[in-house]
Amino acid sequence: MIISEATGISREGLGWPYAPGLWSKEQVEAWKPVTQAVHDKGGKIIVQLWHMGRMVHSNVTGQQPVSSSPTTAPGQMHTYDGKQDAEQARALTKDDITRILGEYEVAARNAIEAGFDGVQIHAANGYLIDEFLRDSTNHRDDEYGGSPENRIRLLREVTERVIATIGVERTSVRLSPNGDTQGCIDSAPETVFVPAAKLLNDLGVSFLELREPGPNGTFGKTDQPKLHAEIRKVFKNPLVLNQDYTREEALETVADGTADAISFGRKFIANPDLPRRLEENLPIEKDDIKIWYSRGAEGYTDYPAYSD
């Protein structure tokens, strides 16, 4: 099963230059050959629905970034004119939240029309939903801020809207319950993410994916403990773990019941035949980070499959 790259639900929420979206009919049509190609090979593909929150720049969207509260992301953003300093986000109003729920509904419906087998709600990595979940970025004093229950509210409402639109069996969620991600962190993550996982279990989402960095993570290093063991106690549907797994670690983690599956991201960049390499224990090639963001074949479709 393939989880697509993160895909914008709106122009406001898509601040990455040249990234894909799913809010227009033209985008739906452009995705159809992709999903058909996966199905022709016997695969499944779901789309990761994305609102980047404060991690956008007006150079790309033409709008001020938005978030749970008026905060500014650290560092610089990628734009059509190179990297530029992050801009302060404006806090979403309740009317904005209502509008965004509608945009998730449209994107989910468009995903099925485009041929996707389901969607994954991207609620991780310091983007909009994650900015509501964590207390470093959510400073609200209304029903979307303060207590963990309130900070989980947007995640619940988005998930309920997507389920109502395309069905619970086609709906999954991604969380990043520990560590700093793009300046987004929680002081007591177990008080937020374990209840969030319990909520998603009660809603019946098809699977939950967790990105969990450790003290030596490739992207993001943290001493905050991983929460998958506590989450496993409250989330009974398939649990998928992600972040820096080797083949051996993945096999062990699934075999001992810690998780039902492991997802791989960066290893697929340089290994288009990664499933075969993992199954047969073949060498895993390294990718070249300098060409991750090129727009042609280089760095995307020019890595070779394994050859004896």
C-alpha positions as a LaTeX table, in Angstrom:
\begin{tabular}{lrrr}
\hline
Residue & $x$ (\AA) & $y$ (\AA) & $z$ (\AA) \\
\hline
Met1 & 0.00 & 0.00 & 0.00 \\
Ile2 & 1.25 & 3.46 & $-0.94$ \\
Ile3 & 0.54 & 6.58 & 1.09 \\
Ser4 & 0.90 & 9.53 & $-1.27$ \\
Glu5 & 2.98 & 12.55 & $-0.52$ \\
Ala6 & 1.11 & 15.13 & 1.54 \\
Thr7 & $-1.55$ & 16.75 & $-0.64$ \\
Gly8 & $-3.19$ & 20.10 & 0.02 \\
Ile9 & $-6.88$ & 20.52 & 0.79 \\
Ser10 & $-6.80$ & 24.22 & $-0.19$ \\
Arg11 & $-4.56$ & 26.94 & $-1.51$ \\
Glu12 & $-4.44$ & 28.45 & 1.99 \\
Gly13 & $-3.14$ & 25.19 & 3.41 \\
Leu14 & $-0.60$ & 24.35 & 0.72 \\
Gly15 & 2.56 & 26.37 & 1.16 \\
Trp16 & 5.05 & 24.06 & $-0.52$ \\
Pro17 & 6.07 & 25.11 & $-4.04$ \\
Tyr18 & 4.85 & 22.73 & $-6.77$ \\
Ala19 & 3.20 & 20.37 & $-4.29$ \\
Pro20 & $-0.04$ & 18.60 & $-5.31$ \\
Gly21 & $-3.56$ & 19.41 & $-4.21$ \\
Leu22 & $-7.06$ & 17.93 & $-4.27$ \\
Trp23 & $-9.42$ & 20.89 & $-4.12$ \\
Ser24 & $-10.18$ & 21.28 & $-7.85$ \\
Lys25 & $-11.58$ & 19.14 & $-10.64$ \\
Glu26 & $-8.36$ & 19.66 & $-12.60$ \\
Gln27 & $-6.38$ & 18.12 & $-9.75$ \\
Val28 & $-8.80$ & 15.19 & $-9.57$ \\
Glu29 & $-8.23$ & 14.48 & $-13.26$ \\
Ala30 & $-4.45$ & 14.81 & $-12.88$ \\
Trp31 & $-4.40$ & 12.18 & $-10.11$ \\
Lys32 & $-6.41$ & 9.58 & $-12.03$ \\
Pro33 & $-3.49$ & 8.22 & $-14.12$ \\
Val34 & $-1.45$ & 7.86 & $-10.91$ \\
Thr35 & $-4.04$ & 5.86 & $-9.00$ \\
Gln36 & $-4.82$ & 3.79 & $-12.10$ \\
Ala37 & $-1.14$ & 2.90 & $-12.53$ \\
Val38 & $-0.98$ & 1.66 & $-8.93$ \\
His39 & $-4.16$ & $-0.38$ & $-9.35$ \\
Asp40 & $-2.89$ & $-1.85$ & $-12.63$ \\
Lys41 & 0.02 & $-3.31$ & $-10.66$ \\
Gly42 & $-2.26$ & $-4.73$ & $-7.99$ \\
Gly43 & $-1.47$ & $-2.10$ & $-5.38$ \\
Lys44 & $-3.49$ & 0.16 & $-3.11$ \\
Ile45 & $-2.95$ & 3.91 & $-2.73$ \\
Ile46 & $-4.35$ & 6.37 & $-0.23$ \\
Val47 & $-3.85$ & 10.13 & $-0.22$ \\
Gln48 & $-2.43$ & 12.02 & 2.74 \\
Leu49 & $-4.63$ & 15.11 & 3.18 \\
Trp50 & $-2.69$ & 18.15 & 4.34 \\
His51 & $-3.24$ & 21.61 & 5.75 \\
Met52 & 0.16 & 23.06 & 6.59 \\
Gly53 & $-1.09$ & 25.66 & 9.06 \\
Arg54 & 1.64 & 28.14 & 9.92 \\
Met55 & 4.21 & 26.26 & 7.81 \\
Val56 & 3.34 & 28.23 & 4.67 \\
His57 & 4.53 & 31.50 & 3.17 \\
Ser58 & 2.45 & 34.17 & 1.47 \\
Asn59 & 4.85 & 34.00 & $-1.49$ \\
Val60 & 3.29 & 30.63 & $-2.29$ \\
Thr61 & $-0.32$ & 31.02 & $-1.14$ \\
Gly62 & $-0.93$ & 34.74 & $-1.50$ \\
Gln63 & $-2.35$ & 34.66 & 2.04 \\
Gln64 & $-1.15$ & 35.07 & 5.59 \\
Pro65 & $-0.51$ & 31.69 & 7.22 \\
Val66 & $-3.06$ & 30.47 & 9.77 \\
Ser67 & $-2.77$ & 28.40 & 12.94 \\
Ser68 & $-4.42$ & 27.73 & 16.27 \\
Ser69 & $-2.78$ & 30.89 & 17.68 \\
Pro70 & $-0.76$ & 33.83 & 16.35 \\
Thr71 & 2.66 & 32.17 & 16.42 \\
Thr72 & 5.60 & 32.04 & 14.01 \\
Ala73 & 7.37 & 28.88 & 12.91 \\
Pro74 & 11.14 & 28.77 & 13.34 \\
Gly75 & 13.53 & 29.22 & 10.46 \\
Gln76 & 12.70 & 29.74 & 6.82 \\
Met77 & 10.08 & 28.47 & 4.38 \\
His78 & 10.58 & 27.19 & 0.85 \\
Thr79 & 9.02 & 29.60 & $-1.68$ \\
Tyr80 & 9.02 & 30.13 & $-5.42$ \\
Asp81 & 11.78 & 32.69 & $-4.85$ \\
Gly82 & 14.00 & 30.58 & $-2.61$ \\
Lys83 & 13.94 & 30.34 & 1.17 \\
Gln84 & 12.32 & 33.21 & 3.09 \\
Asp85 & 11.81 & 33.89 & 6.78 \\
Ala86 & 8.67 & 32.42 & 8.30 \\
Glu87 & 5.72 & 34.79 & 8.77 \\
Gln88 & 3.48 & 35.14 & 11.81 \\
Ala89 & 0.27 & 33.17 & 11.52 \\
Arg90 & $-3.13$ & 34.56 & 12.38 \\
Ala91 & $-5.38$ & 32.60 & 14.71 \\
Leu92 & $-8.24$ & 30.77 & 13.02 \\
Thr93 & $-11.71$ & 32.02 & 13.86 \\
Lys94 & $-14.57$ & 29.61 & 14.44 \\
Asp95 & $-15.89$ & 30.53 & 11.00 \\
Asp96 & $-12.48$ & 29.64 & 9.57 \\
Ile97 & $-12.62$ & 26.26 & 11.28 \\
Thr98 & $-16.08$ & 25.60 & 9.84 \\
Arg99 & $-14.74$ & 26.46 & 6.39 \\
Ile100 & $-11.71$ & 24.19 & 6.79 \\
Leu101 & $-13.90$ & 21.27 & 7.83 \\
Gly102 & $-15.76$ & 21.77 & 4.57 \\
Glu103 & $-12.47$ & 21.77 & 2.68 \\
Tyr104 & $-11.50$ & 18.43 & 4.22 \\
Glu105 & $-14.88$ & 17.07 & 3.12 \\
Val106 & $-14.38$ & 18.26 & $-0.47$ \\
Ala107 & $-10.82$ & 16.90 & $-0.60$ \\
Ala108 & $-11.91$ & 13.51 & 0.77 \\
Arg109 & $-14.71$ & 13.27 & $-1.79$ \\
Asn110 & $-12.31$ & 14.32 & $-4.54$ \\
Ala111 & $-9.85$ & 11.65 & $-3.41$ \\
Ile112 & $-12.35$ & 8.86 & $-4.03$ \\
Glu113 & $-13.33$ & 10.39 & $-7.38$ \\
Ala114 & $-9.65$ & 10.48 & $-8.31$ \\
Gly115 & $-9.38$ & 6.75 & $-7.65$ \\
Phe116 & $-7.72$ & 6.65 & $-4.26$ \\
Asp117 & $-8.62$ & 3.72 & $-2.02$ \\
Gly118 & $-8.85$ & 5.97 & 1.03 \\
Val119 & $-7.29$ & 8.94 & 2.80 \\
Gln120 & $-4.92$ & 9.58 & 5.65 \\
Ile121 & $-5.52$ & 12.72 & 7.70 \\
His122 & $-2.12$ & 14.32 & 8.26 \\
Ala123 & $-2.32$ & 15.39 & 11.91 \\
Ala124 & 1.42 & 15.26 & 12.57 \\
Asn125 & 4.78 & 16.97 & 12.03 \\
Gly126 & 3.90 & 20.47 & 13.19 \\
Tyr127 & 1.17 & 21.21 & 10.65 \\
Leu128 & $-2.29$ & 22.62 & 11.33 \\
Ile129 & $-3.97$ & 19.84 & 13.32 \\
Asp130 & $-0.75$ & 19.21 & 15.24 \\
Glu131 & $-0.56$ & 22.94 & 16.02 \\
Phe132 & $-3.94$ & 22.59 & 17.74 \\
Leu133 & $-2.89$ & 19.43 & 19.62 \\
Arg134 & 0.29 & 20.74 & 21.26 \\
Asp135 & 0.54 & 23.35 & 23.98 \\
Ser136 & 3.60 & 25.11 & 22.53 \\
Thr137 & 1.51 & 26.37 & 19.62 \\
Asn138 & $-2.07$ & 26.30 & 20.93 \\
His139 & $-2.65$ & 29.24 & 23.27 \\
Arg140 & $-6.41$ & 29.53 & 22.75 \\
Asp141 & $-8.89$ & 30.11 & 25.55 \\
Asp142 & $-12.00$ & 28.87 & 23.73 \\
Glu143 & $-13.31$ & 25.33 & 23.24 \\
Tyr144 & $-10.36$ & 24.53 & 20.93 \\
Gly145 & $-7.66$ & 25.37 & 23.49 \\
Gly146 & $-6.55$ & 24.82 & 27.05 \\
Ser147 & $-7.35$ & 21.28 & 28.16 \\
Pro148 & $-6.17$ & 18.24 & 26.20 \\
Glu149 & $-9.81$ & 17.46 & 25.42 \\
Asn150 & $-10.25$ & 20.87 & 23.85 \\
Arg151 & $-7.00$ & 20.68 & 21.89 \\
Ile152 & $-8.10$ & 17.33 & 20.45 \\
Arg153 & $-11.38$ & 18.86 & 19.25 \\
Leu154 & $-10.21$ & 19.86 & 15.76 \\
Leu155 & $-8.74$ & 16.39 & 15.15 \\
Arg156 & $-12.07$ & 14.87 & 16.19 \\
Glu157 & $-14.13$ & 17.18 & 14.00 \\
Val158 & $-11.92$ & 16.66 & 10.93 \\
Thr159 & $-11.95$ & 12.89 & 11.39 \\
Glu160 & $-15.71$ & 12.79 & 11.89 \\
Arg161 & $-16.24$ & 14.89 & 8.75 \\
Val162 & $-14.01$ & 12.66 & 6.62 \\
Ile163 & $-15.66$ & 9.50 & 7.98 \\
Ala164 & $-19.09$ & 10.92 & 7.19 \\
Thr165 & $-17.94$ & 11.72 & 3.66 \\
Ile166 & $-16.15$ & 8.55 & 2.53 \\
Gly167 & $-16.67$ & 5.95 & 5.28 \\
Val168 & $-14.65$ & 4.90 & 8.28 \\
Glu169 & $-13.08$ & 1.95 & 6.44 \\
Arg170 & $-11.38$ & 4.42 & 4.07 \\
Thr171 & $-10.16$ & 6.81 & 6.79 \\
Ser172 & $-6.84$ & 6.72 & 8.66 \\
Val173 & $-4.76$ & 9.22 & 10.65 \\
Arg174 & $-1.09$ & 10.08 & 11.15 \\
Leu175 & 0.18 & 11.49 & 14.46 \\
Ser176 & 3.63 & 12.43 & 15.77 \\
Pro177 & 3.21 & 12.09 & 19.53 \\
Asn178 & 6.70 & 12.87 & 20.81 \\
Gly179 & 9.41 & 15.42 & 20.26 \\
Asp180 & 9.75 & 18.80 & 18.62 \\
Thr181 & 8.62 & 19.04 & 15.01 \\
Gln182 & 9.20 & 22.34 & 13.25 \\
Gly183 & 8.92 & 24.20 & 16.54 \\
Cys184 & 5.79 & 22.32 & 17.62 \\
Ile185 & 6.06 & 20.33 & 20.86 \\
Asp186 & 3.93 & 19.42 & 23.87 \\
Ser187 & 5.09 & 19.59 & 27.47 \\
Ala188 & 3.16 & 16.43 & 28.45 \\
Pro189 & 2.45 & 14.51 & 25.23 \\
Glu190 & 0.98 & 11.45 & 26.96 \\
Thr191 & $-1.90$ & 13.58 & 28.26 \\
Val192 & $-2.86$ & 14.58 & 24.72 \\
Phe193 & $-1.92$ & 11.77 & 22.36 \\
Val194 & $-3.13$ & 8.77 & 24.38 \\
Pro195 & $-6.64$ & 10.31 & 24.64 \\
Ala196 & $-6.42$ & 11.28 & 20.96 \\
Ala197 & $-5.65$ & 7.66 & 20.06 \\
Lys198 & $-8.53$ & 6.48 & 22.25 \\
Leu199 & $-10.83$ & 8.90 & 20.40 \\
Leu200 & $-9.67$ & 7.58 & 17.02 \\
Asn201 & $-10.20$ & 4.02 & 18.25 \\
Asp202 & $-13.74$ & 4.85 & 19.31 \\
Leu203 & $-14.41$ & 6.46 & 15.94 \\
Gly204 & $-13.12$ & 3.25 & 14.30 \\
Val205 & $-10.52$ & 4.64 & 11.89 \\
Ser206 & $-8.97$ & 1.92 & 9.74 \\
Phe207 & $-5.42$ & 2.41 & 11.01 \\
Leu208 & $-3.26$ & 4.84 & 12.95 \\
Glu209 & 0.29 & 5.71 & 11.92 \\
Leu210 & 2.78 & 7.17 & 14.40 \\
Arg211 & 5.96 & 9.02 & 13.51 \\
Glu212 & 8.21 & 8.59 & 16.54 \\
Pro213 & 11.72 & 10.06 & 16.51 \\
Gly214 & 14.28 & 8.97 & 19.06 \\
Pro215 & 17.40 & 10.59 & 20.49 \\
Asn216 & 19.30 & 9.79 & 17.27 \\
Gly217 & 16.57 & 10.45 & 14.71 \\
Thr218 & 17.54 & 11.46 & 11.19 \\
Phe219 & 15.04 & 14.31 & 11.21 \\
Gly220 & 14.16 & 15.38 & 14.70 \\
Lys221 & 15.94 & 14.15 & 17.81 \\
Thr222 & 14.17 & 13.95 & 21.15 \\
Asp223 & 14.48 & 12.50 & 24.61 \\
Gln224 & 10.70 & 12.45 & 25.01 \\
Pro225 & 9.74 & 8.77 & 25.25 \\
Lys226 & 7.93 & 7.03 & 22.46 \\
Leu227 & 4.25 & 6.51 & 23.24 \\
His228 & 3.35 & 3.58 & 21.02 \\
Ala229 & 3.12 & 1.17 & 23.96 \\
Glu230 & 0.57 & 3.33 & 25.77 \\
Ile231 & $-1.27$ & 4.06 & 22.54 \\
Arg232 & $-1.38$ & 0.35 & 21.74 \\
Lys233 & $-3.37$ & $-0.18$ & 24.93 \\
Val234 & $-6.19$ & 2.13 & 23.76 \\
Phe235 & $-6.04$ & 1.77 & 19.96 \\
Lys236 & $-7.17$ & $-1.69$ & 18.87 \\
Asn237 & $-7.20$ & $-1.37$ & 15.08 \\
Pro238 & $-3.97$ & $-1.73$ & 13.07 \\
Leu239 & $-1.09$ & 0.39 & 14.38 \\
Val240 & 1.66 & 1.45 & 11.96 \\
Leu241 & 5.00 & 2.82 & 13.19 \\
Asn242 & 7.39 & 5.05 & 11.26 \\
Gln243 & 10.81 & 6.73 & 11.57 \\
Asp244 & 14.26 & 5.34 & 10.83 \\
Tyr245 & 13.41 & 1.62 & 10.97 \\
Thr246 & 15.91 & $-0.84$ & 9.56 \\
Arg247 & 14.75 & $-4.08$ & 7.99 \\
Glu248 & 15.74 & $-6.01$ & 11.11 \\
Glu249 & 13.99 & $-3.59$ & 13.48 \\
Ala250 & 10.85 & $-3.65$ & 11.34 \\
Leu251 & 10.67 & $-7.45$ & 11.33 \\
Glu252 & 11.20 & $-7.63$ & 15.08 \\
Thr253 & 8.66 & $-4.89$ & 15.84 \\
Val254 & 5.92 & $-6.62$ & 13.87 \\
Ala255 & 6.85 & $-10.11$ & 15.05 \\
Asp256 & 6.62 & $-9.22$ & 18.75 \\
Gly257 & 3.26 & $-7.49$ & 18.32 \\
Thr258 & 4.48 & $-3.98$ & 19.07 \\
Ala259 & 2.95 & $-2.85$ & 15.75 \\
Asp260 & 1.00 & $-4.35$ & 12.89 \\
Ala261 & 3.12 & $-2.73$ & 10.19 \\
Ile262 & 6.06 & $-0.41$ & 9.57 \\
Ser263 & 5.94 & 2.36 & 6.98 \\
Phe264 & 9.00 & 3.42 & 5.01 \\
Gly265 & 9.49 & 6.83 & 3.41 \\
Arg266 & 13.02 & 7.94 & 2.54 \\
Lys267 & 14.22 & 4.42 & 1.70 \\
Phe268 & 11.75 & 4.39 & $-1.20$ \\
Ile269 & 13.44 & 7.40 & $-2.80$ \\
Ala270 & 16.55 & 5.49 & $-3.86$ \\
Asn271 & 14.95 & 2.04 & $-3.90$ \\
Pro272 & 11.93 & 1.88 & $-6.22$ \\
Asp273 & 11.84 & $-1.88$ & $-5.60$ \\
Leu274 & 12.09 & $-1.57$ & $-1.81$ \\
Pro275 & 9.53 & $-4.33$ & $-1.04$ \\
Arg276 & 11.62 & $-6.85$ & $-2.98$ \\
Arg277 & 14.84 & $-5.65$ & $-1.33$ \\
Leu278 & 13.29 & $-6.02$ & 2.11 \\
Glu279 & 11.79 & $-9.42$ & 1.35 \\
Glu280 & 15.02 & $-10.82$ & $-0.09$ \\
Asn281 & 17.39 & $-8.90$ & 2.19 \\
Leu282 & 19.10 & $-7.17$ & $-0.73$ \\
Pro283 & 21.31 & $-4.08$ & $-0.34$ \\
Ile284 & 19.50 & $-0.80$ & 0.41 \\
Glu285 & 20.85 & 2.15 & $-1.60$ \\
Lys286 & 21.33 & 5.65 & $-0.18$ \\
Asp287 & 19.41 & 8.62 & $-1.57$ \\
Asp288 & 20.96 & 11.98 & $-2.40$ \\
Ile289 & 19.34 & 14.73 & $-0.32$ \\
Lys290 & 20.67 & 17.43 & $-2.68$ \\
Ile291 & 18.20 & 16.35 & $-5.37$ \\
Trp292 & 15.16 & 15.66 & $-3.20$ \\
Tyr293 & 13.42 & 18.80 & $-4.39$ \\
Ser294 & 14.16 & 18.73 & $-8.09$ \\
Arg295 & 11.14 & 18.85 & $-10.38$ \\
Gly296 & 12.13 & 16.39 & $-13.09$ \\
Ala297 & 13.19 & 12.76 & $-13.27$ \\
Glu298 & 16.45 & 13.34 & $-11.40$ \\
Gly299 & 16.07 & 12.17 & $-7.85$ \\
Tyr300 & 12.61 & 10.70 & $-8.47$ \\
Thr301 & 12.49 & 8.14 & $-11.26$ \\
Asp302 & 16.15 & 7.70 & $-12.17$ \\
Tyr303 & 17.19 & 5.42 & $-9.28$ \\
Pro304 & 17.58 & 1.88 & $-10.65$ \\
Ala305 & 15.97 & $-1.29$ & $-9.39$ \\
Tyr306 & 18.29 & $-3.96$ & $-8.00$ \\
Ser307 & 20.26 & $-5.89$ & $-10.57$ \\
Asp308 & 22.21 & $-9.08$ & $-9.96$ \\
\hline
\end{tabular}
